Amino acid sequence: MTNIIACIDGSSLSEHVTTASVWAAKKMGSALILLHSLEKEAIKTDEDLSGSIGLGSREHLLDELVALDEKRAKLAFEHGKLVLENAKDFAQSAGAKQVALLQRHGDLVDNLLHLEDETRLIVVGRHGSNHTMDAHTIGSHIERVARTSHRPILINVGKFKTPRNFMIAYDGREAADNAITRIAQSPLLIGLPCHLVMVGEATLERRYKLDEAQQILEEEGFEVIASINPGKIYPTLTQYKEEHQIELMAMGAYGHSKLRQFFVGSNTSKMIIESDIPLLILR
């Protein structure tokens, strides 16, 4: 696990994804790989065309469409190379020392899984409000990446700025405990004030779990502000974020609690769409 993988698609978020990935690479002392995936859905093949056109007098039309399709695929490939070269120039100008380019055919999620053994962190962008094809291509895969990848995922939601603090949405279950351990052992967020936040009734069990998590983080040098906040998960976390001017939110993915219900499915999409700060998802 040595590389930061930045998913670059040429959308308006690509520059900010690159900025975020350079920040992460510097913090973690890792090499940066800029990945561009040529999605199968975006490049039709002659198999897509042959079933819709008869032979005989129309065969020349099929040949022309196949030739056009091949040209489209070549242009998509060349465009992807240009996107990666521009991103590399930007990353190096931002201070990245080790930058490699990788362009692959196929599904983004499959490509990320193939690279998982050499990946420390995945950086992706949220799809933009204009719903352009490139932005949608990355955005439509975010939940699948979170469900299948065992690597941390940093979701950039807009113009990236270096965070000055961060917040952990913590529920005391196994996934959240794993997130605490990974954060404590990683240099990514070290040096930033940490807000450790639980939502619900302040029971003795919750207080014990919160104190335990706080101790783990403090032993690794984190400055931690821990609290238990009554209320419903989404509005409570959002209110806390706004009141304390939180600049990055971290969460464990897919536990077996109400936090799991919150972060899976439509609620995951809601958080990604509505958040105005980067999201770090850990398993």
Protein Blocks (a to p, Z undefined) as FASTA:
>chain_A
ZZccdddehiaklmmmmmmmmmmmmmnopacdddddddfklmccfklmmmmpcehjllmm
mmmmmmmmmmmmmmmmmmmmmmmmmmmmmmmmnopabdcddddedjfklmmmmmmmmpfb
dcdddddfklpaklmmmmmmmmmmmmmpccdcdddfbdcdddfbdcdddehiaklmmmmm
mmmmpcklgoiacddddeddddfklmmmmmmmmmmmmmnopacdddddeddfklmmmmmm
mmnopabdcddehiabfklmmmgcjllmmmmmmpcbdcdddZZ
